[in-house]
Amino acid sequence: MDQFKQLSRNAQIVLGGAVLYLIFSFFDWQQVSAGPFTYGFTEWHGFGVVAGIAVLLLIAWELARALSMNISVGEFSPGLVSLALAALLLVVTVIVFLTHGTARHWPAWIGLILSIVIAFFGYRRSREEGVEIPSMPTGGAASGGPSGGGPSSGGTSSGGDDSESV
């Protein structure tokens, strides 16, 4: 318990929110009542399994970080992996929330709110840890454009009638 208290506030919210999300994932996210009978589906039905696996991975990852286990995923920093798992959870939860709208029940709203909170504080935590989000190369760099060091980066062309191809 002391190791949990030593975590930053953002890390505590991410880990605690993920545990709450896991608990609410077992409640009926869709529910229909007909007389004395109630029938429902948890988030673990259909595509929601992906969100369930994502939250389990996030909890395991955050616990490993909290216990100071020396873990790595290739060249990615632990903060970037945490952020990626939190973002994955948010995206999959939004997809499940939107596609499973028939007879939506209150735990689905709690799950959506928790996934937003987890992603937000996961982002804040990654910023406080100094994580830089990798950017995709632009089209100009890959095709030898101005930033790619190709022929158009030097200024003038060496030939008189040569035209630049785009």
C-alpha positions in Angstrom: 0.0 0.0 0.0 2.9 2.3 0.7 4.1 1.9 -2.9 0.7 3.0 -4.1 0.9 6.2 -1.9 4.3 7.0 -3.3 3.0 7.1 -6.9 2.2 10.4 -8.4 -1.4 11.6 -8.3 -1.8 11.0 -12.0 -0.5 7.4 -11.7 -2.8 6.7 -8.8 -5.8 7.9 -10.8 -4.8 5.8 -13.9 -4.4 2.6 -11.8 -7.4 3.2 -9.6 -9.6 4.2 -12.6 -8.5 1.0 -14.4 -9.4 -1.2 -11.5 -12.8 0.5 -11.3 -13.3 0.1 -15.0 -12.6 -3.6 -14.7 -15.2 -3.9 -12.0 -17.8 -2.0 -14.0 -17.1 -4.1 -17.1 -18.8 -7.0 -15.4 -22.0 -5.1 -14.9 -24.7 -5.2 -17.6 -23.8 -2.6 -20.2 -27.0 -3.5 -22.1 -30.1 -4.5 -20.2 -33.7 -5.3 -21.1 -36.4 -6.0 -18.5 -39.6 -7.9 -19.4 -41.8 -8.2 -16.3 -40.0 -10.0 -13.6 -37.1 -11.1 -15.9 -34.0 -9.1 -16.7 -31.6 -10.0 -19.5 -28.4 -8.2 -20.2 -24.9 -8.2 -21.7 -21.7 -7.2 -19.9 -19.0 -5.3 -21.7 -17.3 -8.7 -22.2 -19.8 -9.5 -25.0 -18.6 -9.2 -28.6 -16.0 -6.6 -29.4 -16.0 -5.5 -25.7 -13.6 -8.4 -25.0 -10.9 -6.2 -26.6 -11.6 -3.4 -24.1 -11.5 -6.0 -21.3 -8.1 -7.3 -22.4 -6.8 -3.7 -22.8 -7.8 -2.8 -19.2 -6.2 -6.0 -17.9 -3.0 -5.2 -19.7 -3.1 -1.7 -18.4 -3.6 -2.8 -14.8 -0.8 -5.4 -15.1 1.6 -2.8 -16.7 0.8 -0.2 -14.1 1.2 -2.6 -11.2 4.6 -3.7 -12.7 5.7 -0.1 -12.9 4.4 0.6 -9.3 6.4 -2.3 -8.0 9.5 -1.0 -9.8 9.9 -4.0 -11.9 12.4 -3.4 -14.7 10.3 -4.0 -17.7 10.7 -2.8 -21.3 9.0 -3.1 -24.6 11.6 -2.7 -27.2 12.7 0.9 -27.6 9.5 2.3 -26.2 9.6 4.0 -22.8 7.3 2.7 -20.0 5.4 6.0 -20.0 4.7 5.7 -23.7 3.4 2.1 -23.3 1.1 3.3 -20.4 -0.2 6.1 -22.6 -0.7 3.7 -25.6 -2.7 1.3 -23.4 -4.8 4.1 -21.9 -5.5 5.4 -25.4 -6.4 1.9 -26.7 -8.8 1.5 -23.8 -10.5 4.8 -24.6 -10.8 4.1 -28.4 -12.2 0.6 -27.9 -14.6 1.7 -25.2 -15.9 4.5 -27.4 -16.4 1.9 -30.2 -18.2 -0.5 -27.9 -20.3 2.3 -26.4 -21.4 3.5 -29.8 -22.0 0.1 -31.4 -23.8 -1.4 -28.4 -26.4 1.4 -28.0 -29.5 -0.8 -27.9 -30.8 -0.9 -24.4 -27.7 0.9 -23.0 -27.6 0.7 -19.3 -25.9 3.0 -16.7 -22.7 1.0 -16.3 -21.9 1.7 -20.0 -21.9 5.5 -19.1 -19.7 4.8 -16.1 -17.3 2.8 -18.3 -17.1 5.6 -20.9 -16.5 8.3 -18.3 -13.8 6.1 -16.6 -12.0 5.5 -19.9 -12.0 9.2 -20.6 -10.6 9.9 -17.2 -7.9 7.2 -17.5 -6.8 8.5 -20.9 -6.7 12.1 -19.7 -4.6 11.4 -16.6 -2.5 8.9 -18.6 -1.7 11.7 -20.9 -0.9 14.1 -18.1 1.3 11.5 -16.5 3.2 10.9 -19.7 3.8 14.7 -20.0 5.1 14.9 -16.4 7.5 12.0 -17.2 8.7 13.8 -20.3 7.4 11.3 -22.8 7.6 12.5 -26.3 4.9 11.1 -28.6 6.5 9.9 -31.8 5.2 11.7 -34.9 4.6 10.2 -38.3 6.9 11.4 -41.1 5.3 13.9 -43.5 4.8 13.1 -47.1 7.5 15.6 -48.1 10.2 13.9 -46.2 9.5 10.4 -47.6 9.4 11.7 -51.2 12.5 13.7 -51.2 10.7 17.0 -50.7 12.0 20.1 -49.0 12.9 18.3 -45.7 14.0 15.1 -47.4 17.3 16.3 -48.8 16.3 15.7 -52.4 17.1 17.9 -55.4 14.5 20.5 -54.5 16.1 21.4 -51.2 19.2 23.1 -52.6 17.5 26.2 -54.3 18.5 26.4 -57.9 18.8 23.5 -60.4 22.0 22.9 -62.3 20.3 22.6 -65.7 18.8 25.4 -67.6 15.7 23.8 -69.0 15.2 21.1 -66.3 11.8 21.3 -64.7 11.1 19.9 -61.3 8.8 16.9 -61.2 6.2 16.9 -58.5 
